[in-house]
């Protein structure tokens, strides 16, 4: 199945190819790859939190909602939803707290 947690890869592929044919850029404002990068970042952050919560010293800790932040990338700015834990001990490595750019 190509649909994972609300992201339809087949639909993304279809739309991306259509936009490429129309001359839309891969990078910049309204970039083709921005939605895919957003999905990958969010999945990675969820995975990091899963790993954090699975450690023995976090047995009483659990997920505690989501927050969002705007992140500047080579593909334009994207709104990323980041997971939080109840104790506030989760320190993501993929997109650290207070970091708002992926451009280096």
PyMOL commands that set and color helices and strands:
alter all, ss='L'
color gray80, all
select helices_A, chain A and resi 9-21+34-53+56-58
alter helices_A, ss='H'
color red, helices_A
select strands_A, chain A and resi 3-4+7-8+63-73+76-85
alter strands_A, ss='S'
color yellow, strands_A
deselect
rebuild
show_as cartoon
